[in-house]
Amino acid sequence: MARVASLEDAVAEYVRDGDTVALESSAHLIPYAAGHEIIRQGRRDLTLVRLTPDLICDQLIGMGCAQKLIFSWSGNAGVGSLHRFRDAAENGWPRPLELEEHGHAGMVNAYAAGAADLPLAVVRGYVGSDLAKLGARVRFVTCPFTGEELAAVRSIRPDVAVIHAQKADRRGNVLLWGALGVQKEATLAAEEVIVTVEEIVDDLEAWPGACVLPARNVSAVCPVPGGARPSHAPGYYQRDEGFHRAWDKIARDREVFLAWMRRHVLDAADDASIRHPPPETRLGAPPRGTTPPPREHAAFSATEMMTVAAARMLENGAVCLVGVGLPSTAASLARLTHAPDLVLIGETDPTAADPQASPLSRGGSGQTLGAELSIATREIYRYWLQGGRVDLGLVSAAQVDRFGNLNASFVGGTYAQPRVRLPGAGGSPEIAAMAGEVLVVMRQDRRSFVDRLDFVTSAGHLRGGGARRRGGLSGKGPTAIVTDLGILTPDPATKEFTLTSLHPGVSVEQVRAATGWDLKVAPGVATTPMPEARELRALRGLAAPGLEGFGAVA
């Protein structure tokens, strides 16, 4: 039964060195204050579990609290990489970090299995992906009823789950709302549960169907107003965009990072300085909708041409599961132009939304407000995607090969000691495996279009020909790759991607020079129609951080 406690007392009682600690949320309600208290109390050797590690995990890793991370995608959403995470993965600073990477569906189902006290979850996925080769958490099993080969994922059962919510009553019942991640699954799977809340009230006044965590499943409720800052708490405050941009600079340098953490976390009695960051951590507002300079026609940039070309491929009325960055921007543009009835479902915090601005992160307030419906993360991967209800997946990556296989995990070196650690799988492995078809959107150069992937995160057409079908993957797989130079589509027989359309002002020689394999060119290659004025107006009207694109290999 829950008790009301200070955050300091709750962490002291329930979080021990060596524990497996889940810090879960969607893109909002991130439990920052609790993470900072864990750092202040000097916890060590933790296994952190989070579907989408962000700034608080970056801080815990950089302060040496974690020896392992279980995750599916990492990043400072709308800004770039997590530099402390990358430093630990690439250089072992401040200590080596073991990684256990999954796709979103794998983690969601592993949490659900833990909540049900089951040893494993069974999913369609991991086929053709190198993720299945990394450790003992994934095994392939044969269904005793149908003979189908499925992936078994070991359940996740944290020692402690930590979440932030809007309200709790004095008995310890907790109410939270907005786009839900896996908070319910994580708390039901854990031995102990700490919940920080904006306020404690006499009556939750919960509406029918609201997400309420009963007091019997909560160990401690801690009143911490602003405890999710700098993320946002629906009904209380918005995400602090300036802080997220400032963090990118702070976290790049080890000494700057340590000095900031000492001042604002270690030497602070509580999180007041985090909730109200000092002026030197804030940057000016970024130019909204900025893009790289155009290569040719001054009327539009190469990135705008790519985004418009991708948007045109989305059919009105289709159900589209959308990744972050360029895919999000293209999907938003499609709804604002030719496909008003396109159903957009965000990759990590799914909401069937009609965003008027390309969101910085999935589940952001701009995406959630005005949404037609909100779908919990568990439901999108268990029932929508695995159930065959997603027509099109729209994704990006850091590397692609001639058969449309994708790498979003690492470049150079080995998985354990990479030269460049990438954000991670996210929902891409399951989208690539189970969506009706897949559209890939990414910039083209020889670092990204490679003859051989460093790691296969998501399966395209595997080794070409009928390999995808023989491997048991459903759906058509990648049907187009849209780049800033042109459009590639798979050969019907070999499934090797072939240049079929050039963007205006781009030559075949330019595309071949930007491709790491001997690129085939279709006879009579087409020219992509230039963006129309209405498309450019709609695109430039978006607050378009997605135009910053997917994490680069640099």
C-alpha positions in Angstrom: 0.0 0.0 0.0 1.4 3.4 -1.0 2.6 5.9 1.6 3.3 9.6 1.1 7.0 10.2 1.5 9.6 12.7 0.6 11.5 11.8 -2.6 14.8 11.7 -0.6 13.3 9.1 1.8 11.7 7.0 -1.0 14.9 6.7 -3.0 16.9 5.9 0.2 14.5 3.1 1.1 13.7 1.5 -2.3 16.7 2.1 -4.7 19.8 0.1 -3.9 23.1 -0.3 -5.6 22.9 -3.0 -8.3 19.2 -2.6 -8.8 17.4 -2.8 -12.1 15.6 0.6 -12.2 12.9 1.4 -14.8 12.4 5.2 -15.4 9.4 5.2 -17.7 7.1 7.7 -19.3 6.1 8.8 -22.7 7.8 11.9 -24.2 6.3 13.8 -21.3 6.1 13.2 -17.6 9.7 12.1 -17.5 10.8 11.5 -13.9 13.7 14.0 -13.8 13.5 14.9 -10.1 13.7 11.2 -9.1 16.6 10.6 -11.4 18.5 13.5 -9.9 17.8 12.2 -6.4 19.3 8.9 -7.4 22.4 10.7 -8.5 22.6 12.8 -5.3 22.5 9.6 -3.2 25.4 8.1 -5.2 23.7 4.9 -6.4 26.0 2.7 -8.4 26.0 -0.4 -10.7 22.4 0.2 -11.7 20.7 -1.4 -14.7 18.6 1.3 -16.2 15.6 0.4 -18.2 13.8 2.9 -20.4 12.1 2.5 -23.8 13.5 5.9 -25.0 16.5 7.1 -22.9 16.8 10.8 -22.9 18.4 13.6 -20.9 17.9 12.0 -17.4 19.5 8.7 -18.6 22.3 10.7 -20.1 22.9 12.3 -16.7 22.7 9.1 -14.8 25.2 7.4 -17.2 27.5 10.4 -17.2 27.6 10.4 -13.4 28.7 6.7 -13.3 25.4 5.4 -11.8 24.7 2.8 -14.5 26.6 -0.3 -15.6 23.9 -1.4 -18.1 21.1 0.1 -20.2 18.1 -1.8 -21.6 16.5 0.4 -24.3 15.2 0.7 -27.8 16.0 4.3 -28.9 18.1 7.0 -27.4 18.3 10.7 -28.1 17.7 14.3 -27.2 14.5 14.5 -29.2 14.5 17.3 -31.8 18.1 18.1 -31.0 20.5 15.2 -31.5 22.5 12.6 -29.7 23.0 11.8 -26.0 26.7 12.7 -25.7 27.2 11.1 -22.2 25.6 7.9 -23.4 27.7 7.9 -26.5 30.9 8.6 -24.6 30.2 5.6 -22.3 29.4 3.3 -25.2 32.2 4.4 -27.4 35.0 5.2 -24.9 34.0 3.6 -21.6 33.8 7.0 -19.8 33.1 7.4 -16.9 32.8 3.6 -17.0 32.0 0.9 -19.6 28.3 0.6 -20.3 26.7 -2.7 -21.3 23.8 -2.3 -23.8 20.8 -4.5 -24.4 19.0 -3.1 -27.4 15.5 -4.1 -28.5 12.9 -2.8 -30.9 9.9 -1.0 -29.3 7.7 -4.1 -29.7 10.2 -6.3 -28.0 10.5 -4.1 -24.9 6.7 -3.3 -24.7 5.9 -7.0 -24.8 8.7 -7.8 -22.3 7.2 -5.3 -19.8 3.7 -6.7 -20.4 5.0 -10.3 -19.7 6.7 -9.0 -16.5 3.4 -7.4 -15.4 1.6 -10.7 -16.0 4.3 -12.6 -14.0 5.3 -14.6 -17.2 8.9 -15.5 -18.0 8.7 -14.4 -21.6 6.7 -12.6 -24.3 6.1 -13.9 -27.8 6.3 -11.5 -30.7 6.6 -11.4 -34.5 9.8 -9.6 -35.0 13.6 -9.8 -34.8 13.7 -11.9 -38.0 16.6 -10.8 -40.1 17.8 -8.4 -37.5 21.2 -8.7 -35.8 19.5 -7.6 -32.6 18.6 -11.3 -32.0 22.3 -12.3 -32.0 23.4 -10.0 -29.2 22.5 -12.0 -26.1 20.3 -14.4 -24.2 17.2 -12.2 -24.1 15.8 -13.3 -27.5 15.2 -16.8 -28.7 13.2 -18.2 -31.7 10.5 -20.7 -30.8 8.1 -22.7 -32.9 4.4 -22.3 -32.2 3.0 -25.7 -31.1 -0.3 -24.9 -32.8 0.6 -23.4 -36.2 4.3 -24.3 -36.6 5.1 -20.5 -37.1 8.5 -19.4 -35.9 8.2 -16.5 -33.4 10.6 -14.5 -31.2 10.5 -15.1 -27.5 11.7 -12.2 -25.4 12.6 -12.6 -21.8 10.3 -10.6 -19.5 11.4 -7.3 -17.9 10.9 -7.3 -14.1 12.5 -4.2 -12.5 13.5 -4.1 -8.9 12.1 -0.5 -8.9 9.9 1.4 -11.3 9.9 5.2 -11.2 7.4 7.4 -12.9 6.0 10.9 -12.7 2.2 11.6 -12.8 -0.1 14.6 -12.4 -2.0 13.7 -9.3 -2.3 11.3 -6.4 -4.9 11.2 -3.6 -4.0 10.9 0.0 -4.5 7.1 -0.1 -1.9 6.8 -2.8 -4.0 6.2 -5.9 -2.3 7.9 -8.9 -3.9 9.6 -11.9 -2.0 10.3 -15.1 -3.1 11.4 -18.5 -1.7 12.4 -22.0 -0.1 10.0 -24.5 0.7 7.0 -22.4 3.9 5.1 -22.7 4.5 1.9 -20.7 4.1 3.3 -17.2 1.3 0.8 -16.3 3.3 -2.2 -17.5 6.5 -1.0 -15.8 4.9 -0.4 -12.5 3.0 -3.7 -12.5 6.1 -5.6 -13.4 8.3 -4.0 -10.7 8.8 -5.1 -7.1 8.7 -1.5 -5.8 7.2 1.6 -7.3 8.0 5.3 -6.7 5.7 7.9 -8.1 6.4 11.6 -8.1 3.4 13.8 -8.6 2.6 17.4 -9.3 0.1 17.5 -6.4 -1.7 15.4 -3.8 -5.5 16.0 -3.7 -8.4 14.8 -1.7 -10.3 13.5 -4.7 -8.7 12.5 -8.0 -12.0 13.3 -9.9 -11.0 10.6 -12.4 -13.2 10.3 -15.4 -14.4 6.9 -16.7 -11.5 5.1 -18.5 -8.8 7.3 -17.0 -5.4 5.7 -16.2 -5.4 5.2 -12.5 -2.7 3.3 -10.7 -4.2 1.8 -7.5 -2.5 2.5 -4.2 -1.9 -1.2 -3.6 0.5 -1.3 -6.5 2.5 1.8 -5.4 5.2 1.8 -2.7 5.7 5.6 -2.3 4.0 8.7 -3.6 6.2 11.8 -3.5 4.8 15.3 -4.0 7.3 17.0 -6.3 5.8 20.0 -8.2 7.7 20.4 -11.5 9.2 17.0 -11.0 9.1 16.2 -14.8 10.8 19.5 -15.9 12.4 20.1 -18.4 9.9 17.7 -20.1 6.2 18.7 -20.0 3.4 17.6 -17.8 0.0 18.0 -19.6 -2.2 20.3 -17.6 0.8 21.9 -15.8 3.7 23.1 -18.0 5.2 22.7 -21.4 8.5 21.2 -22.4 11.5 23.6 -22.0 12.9 23.6 -25.5 15.7 26.0 -24.6 17.0 23.6 -22.0 17.1 20.7 -24.4 19.1 22.7 -26.9 21.4 24.0 -24.2 22.0 20.4 -22.9 23.5 19.4 -26.2 26.3 21.9 -25.6 26.7 21.1 -21.9 26.9 17.3 -22.4 29.5 17.4 -25.2 32.3 18.2 -22.9 33.1 16.0 -19.9 34.3 18.9 -17.7 31.5 21.2 -18.6 29.0 18.4 -17.9 30.6 17.6 -14.5 30.6 21.2 -13.4 27.0 21.6 -14.4 26.0 18.5 -12.6 27.9 19.6 -9.4 26.2 23.0 -9.4 22.7 22.0 -10.3 22.3 18.5 -9.0 25.0 17.3 -6.5 25.2 20.7 -4.6 21.5 21.4 -4.8 19.2 20.4 -2.0 16.4 19.6 -4.5 15.5 20.3 -8.1 14.7 24.0 -7.9 17.6 24.9 -10.2 16.5 22.3 -12.8 12.9 23.5 -12.8 14.1 27.1 -13.4 17.4 26.8 -15.3 19.7 29.8 -15.0 20.1 32.2 -18.0 23.4 30.8 -19.1 21.8 27.4 -19.9 19.2 28.9 -22.2 19.8 29.5 -25.9 17.9 31.8 -28.2 14.9 30.3 -30.1 16.1 28.3 -33.1 15.1 29.4 -36.5 11.8 27.5 -37.2 11.7 25.4 -40.3 15.3 25.9 -41.3 16.8 23.7 -43.9 20.2 23.2 -45.5 21.0 25.6 -48.4 19.6 24.4 -51.7 21.9 22.6 -54.1 20.2 24.0 -57.2 16.9 25.7 -57.7 16.7 28.7 -55.3 12.9 28.2 -54.9 13.4 25.2 -52.7 16.1 23.2 -50.9 17.1 19.6 -51.4 15.6 18.7 -48.0 12.3 20.3 -49.0 12.3 18.4 -52.2 12.9 15.1 -50.4 10.2 15.9 -47.8 7.7 16.8 -50.5 8.5 13.7 -52.5 8.0 11.5 -49.5 4.8 13.1 -48.5 3.3 12.6 -52.0 3.7 8.8 -51.5 1.3 8.7 -48.6 -2.2 7.8 -49.6 -5.3 9.4 -48.1 -7.0 7.2 -45.6 -4.0 5.0 -45.0 -2.9 4.1 -41.5 0.7 5.2 -41.2 3.2 4.5 -38.3 5.7 7.3 -38.3 9.2 7.6 -37.0 10.8 10.8 -35.7 12.6 13.4 -37.8 12.1 13.6 -41.5 9.4 10.9 -41.5 7.3 12.9 -39.1 7.6 16.1 -41.1 6.7 14.3 -44.4 3.7 12.7 -42.8 2.5 16.0 -41.3 2.9 17.6 -44.7 0.8 14.9 -46.4 -2.1 15.6 -44.0 -1.9 19.3 -44.6 -2.0 18.9 -48.4 -3.4 15.9 -50.3 -4.2 13.3 -47.6 -6.4 14.9 -44.9 -7.7 11.5 -43.8 -4.2 9.9 -43.3 -4.1 8.3 -39.9 -0.8 9.2 -38.3 0.4 7.1 -35.4 3.6 8.2 -33.6 6.4 5.6 -33.3 7.1 5.9 -29.6 4.1 7.6 -27.9 1.4 6.7 -30.4 -1.4 9.2 -31.0 -3.6 9.3 -34.1 -3.1 13.0 -34.5 -3.6 15.9 -36.8 -0.5 17.9 -35.9 -0.3 21.4 -37.2 3.5 21.4 -36.5 6.0 18.6 -36.8 6.5 17.6 -33.2 10.0 17.6 -31.6 9.3 14.3 -30.0 6.5 11.7 -30.3 3.7 12.3 -27.8 4.5 16.0 -27.6 1.8 18.5 -26.7 1.6 19.7 -30.3 0.8 16.1 -31.3 -1.5 15.2 -28.5 -3.7 18.3 -28.4 -6.5 17.9 -31.0 -5.8 14.2 -31.5 -8.6 12.0 -32.7 -7.6 9.3 -30.3 -4.7 8.3 -28.1 -3.3 4.8 -28.3 -1.0 3.4 -25.6 2.4 2.2 -26.7 1.5 -1.4 -25.8 -1.6 -1.3 -28.0 0.1 0.0 -31.1 2.8 -2.7 -31.1 0.6 -5.6 -29.9 -2.6 -4.9 -31.7 -2.1 -2.4 -34.5 1.2 -3.3 -36.0 1.4 -7.0 -35.1 -2.3 -7.4 -35.9 -1.7 -6.2 -39.5 -3.6 -2.9 -39.1 -0.7 -0.6 -40.2 -0.7 0.1 -44.0 2.6 2.0 -44.2 5.7 2.5 -42.0 7.7 5.7 -42.5 11.2 5.4 -41.1 14.8 6.7 -41.4 18.2 5.3 -40.5 21.9 6.0 -40.5 22.8 3.4 -43.1 21.0 1.5 -45.8 22.3 -1.2 -48.2 21.2 -2.1 -51.8 18.4 -4.4 -50.5 16.9 -1.8 -48.1 18.2 -3.3 -44.9 18.7 -0.6 -42.3 21.3 0.2 -39.5 20.4 2.5 -36.6 22.7 0.9 -34.0 26.4 1.6 -34.5 29.0 2.4 -37.1 32.6 1.0 -37.0 34.2 -1.2 -34.5 32.0 -3.8 -32.8 28.6 -3.6 -31.0 30.4 -3.7 -27.6 33.1 -1.1 -28.7 31.6 1.0 -31.5 33.4 3.9 -33.2 30.0 5.7 -33.4 27.1 4.7 -31.3 23.8 5.5 -33.0 20.4 6.2 -31.4 19.1 2.6 -31.6 16.4 0.5 -33.1 13.3 2.3 -31.9 10.2 0.9 -33.6 12.0 0.3 -36.9 12.6 -3.5 -36.7 9.0 -4.2 -36.1 7.8 -1.6 -38.6 10.1 -3.1 -41.2 8.9 -6.6 -40.4 5.2 -6.1 -40.1 3.9 -3.0 -41.8 2.1 -3.4 -45.1 4.9 -1.6 -46.8 7.8 0.6 -45.7 9.0 4.0 -47.0 12.5 5.0 -46.1 13.4 8.8 -46.0 17.1 9.7 -45.6 19.9 11.9 -47.0 22.2 10.2 -49.5 25.9 10.0 -49.3 28.6 7.2 -49.3 28.6 7.0 -45.6 24.9 6.2 -45.4 24.3 4.3 -48.7 26.8 1.5 -48.1 27.7 -1.8 -49.8 27.7 -3.6 -46.4 26.0 -2.6 -43.2 28.0 -2.5 -40.0 24.9 -3.9 -38.3 21.4 -5.0 -39.5 19.0 -3.3 -37.1 15.9 -3.7 -39.4 15.4 -6.2 -42.2 14.5 -4.9 -45.6 14.7 -7.5 -48.4 17.6 -9.3 -46.6 19.8 -10.8 -49.4 17.3 -9.9 -52.1 15.0 -12.0 -54.3 12.6 -14.0 -52.3 14.7 -14.0 -49.1 12.2 -11.8 -47.2 9.3 -14.1 -47.9 11.4 -17.2 -47.0 12.4 -15.6 -43.8 8.8 -15.3 -42.7 8.5 -11.5 -42.8 5.1 -10.2 -43.5 4.3 -7.2 -45.6 6.1 -5.9 -48.8 9.1 -4.5 -47.0 10.7 -1.3 -48.3 8.9 -0.1 -51.5 10.9 3.2 -51.9 13.8 5.1 -50.6 13.4 8.8 -50.9 16.6 10.9 -50.6 17.7 14.5 -51.2 18.9 13.4 -54.6 16.2 11.1 -56.0 13.9 8.1 -55.5 15.0 4.5 -55.5 12.6 1.5 -55.8 13.4 -2.2 -55.6 13.7 -4.3 -58.8 10.7 -6.6 -58.9 12.8 -9.8 -59.2 16.1 -9.1 -57.4 14.8 -6.5 -54.9 18.0 -4.5 -55.4 17.2 -0.7 -55.1 17.4 1.1 -58.5 17.4 4.8 -59.2 14.0 5.5 -60.8 13.6 9.3 -60.4 16.0 12.2 -60.2 15.2 15.4 -58.3 15.4 18.6 -60.4 18.9 19.7 -61.0 20.5 16.4 -59.9 22.4 14.2 -62.3 22.8 10.4 -62.4 26.6 10.9 -61.8 25.8 12.8 -58.6 23.7 10.0 -57.3 26.2 7.3 -58.2 29.0 9.3 -56.5 26.8 9.4 -53.3 26.2 5.6 -53.3 28.6 3.0 -51.9 27.6 0.2 -54.3 27.3 0.0 -58.1 23.9 1.7 -58.4 21.6 0.5 -61.2 19.6 3.2 -63.0 16.2 2.5 -64.6 15.9 3.0 -68.3 14.5 6.4 -69.0 14.9 7.6 -65.4 12.2 10.1 -64.5 12.5 13.6 -63.1 10.6 14.2 -59.8 8.0 17.0 -60.2 9.1 20.2 -58.4 7.3 21.1 -55.2 4.2 23.2 -55.8 3.8 26.5 -54.1 1.0 25.2 -51.8 3.3 22.3 -50.7 6.1 24.6 -49.9 3.8 27.0 -48.0 2.5 24.1 -45.9 5.9 22.7 -45.3 7.4 26.0 -44.3 4.5 26.7 -42.0 5.4 23.6 -40.0 7.6 24.1 -37.0 9.9 21.6 -38.6 12.6 20.3 -36.4 12.1 17.1 -38.3 14.1 18.7 -41.1 17.2 18.4 -39.0 16.9 14.7 -39.9 18.1 11.5 -38.4 21.3 11.3 -36.2 24.3 11.7 -38.5 27.3 9.4 -38.5 29.7 12.2 -37.8 
